[in-house]
Amino acid sequence: MTSSPDLCDAPPSSPSMDVSRTGGSTHCWAIDCDRFKSVNDTLAHHTGDLVLQGVVDAIKGSIRGWDLACRWGGDEFVVLLPRTKPENGRRVAERIRMAAEGMQLHGVTLSTGVATSTKGESLAAVIVRADSAMYGAKRAGRNAVVIA
């Protein structure tokens, strides 16, 4: 992931985005920044940008060079971890959540949904499941990791 929270390292057509060709399970995380809107609304967009950069740093510090992290929307990120053991998907997501929790992010925490690809499943389907699990983390009180 680049230093800008607006950019992705690889285009969607990249072979690393094809979950059916990774030779093993691919984990997909949908990450949402809890209470981000209030930071932008009360502390201004410059502070919001600094918070997003902190989240980018937490993600970059926890993933491997071949993993792919992209900003998905305003305060959401999608991360793909190809060739990852099932037990490692949640563990690394928790590491990112805890790293962000320990940063000065003006009360912003992370809600993360984790989905593991199944044989023949499309990337879009994996993202939908991860996104649904992320909303489950929000319903469970935020600042959590939920497995799809």
N, C-alpha and C positions, 0 to 999 in steps of 0.2 A: 504494500500500500504506500502510496506517495505521502509526502508531508502535508499535502492539502486534503482536508476532509471531503472535498468535492470530487476527487478522482479515484479511479479504479486502475489497478495495475494491468489488467488484461481486458480486451474487448469481449463482449458476450459470445462472440463466435470462436473464442480461443478454445483449443482442445481441452484445456484444464477445466472448462466449464461443462464439458460433456460427462455427466455423472455415469453414463452407461459404459464409458471407455476407460475408467480409472483403474481397473483391475482389482477392485475391492470396494469396500464400503466408503462412501463419501458422506461426511457429516455436513449439514447445513445449519448455520445459526442465523436467526433473525434477532437482531439486537435493537432495542429501543431505549432511548435516553429518557428516564423517568423525570418528570417535572421540568423538562427542558424549556417549554413554552414560557413558564413563569420567569426563568432566568432571562430569556430574550426580552420579555415584556417589561421587566423591572430593572434589569441591569444593562440593557442595550445589546445590540447585535454583536458588537466587538467582544463583549464578555461571552456571549453565546458561541462565537467562533473559537475562543480560547477553550471553552468547555469541550467543544467538538474535537479540537486538536488533542486535548487530554485523552479523550476516548480513543482516538486514532492511535495515540502513543501506547495506551493500554493494550489495544488489539495487536499492534505491531510487535510489542514486546513479548507476546505470548504465542505467536504462530510461527510456523516454519516458512522457509523461503518459497516453497512451492504451493503453499496455501494461498487462497485468493480472498481478499477483503475489499468490499466496495461500499461506498455510501449509497444507500438504497433510496433514501428520501431525505426530507429535512433533518430529522434527528434519528434516522434508522440506518442500520448497516446490515449487510448480508456477508457472511463469511463461509467459504467452502473449504473443507479439509479433506482432500482425497487421500485414499489409502490410510485411513485412520481406524485403529481398533475401537470397537464400541465403547469400552470403558474410558477411553481417552477423550472422547467428544465432550462429555459432561465435565470431566476434570479440568480441561483447558478452559472451557466456558466459565467455570467457577473461578479459575485463576484470573481471568479478565475482569469478571464482576468484582472480585475482591481488590484487584489493582485499582479499578476506578473508584471503588468505595474509599480507598485510602488516599486518593488524590484530593486536591482542593478544587472541587467541581461545583461549588456553590449549591450543594445539596442534591445534585443530579446523581442518580444511581442508574444501574442497567437492569433491564428485564430482558431475558434471553430465552428464546425457544430453540431447542435442538431437535433436528430430525435426521435420521440415518436413511440413506437411499436404499431402496430394494432393487433387486435385479430387474432391469428393463424400465425402471421408473424415470420419468422425465424430470429435468431440472425444475421446471415450473411446478410440478407436483410436490417435489421435496421442499421447495420454498414455501408453498402454501401450507404444508404441514408444520414447518418451522415457525411461520408467521402465526398460525393458530396457537401453537404452544407458547409463543411469546405473549399473546394476549392472555393466556392462562396464567403466566407469571405475573402479569399486571393485576388480574383478578385476585390472585393469591396474596396481594399486598405490595407488589413491586420488589425491586432489588432481589430478584430470584432467577434461577435457571429451572426451566421445565422441559422435560423430555416428551416429544410427541409420541 
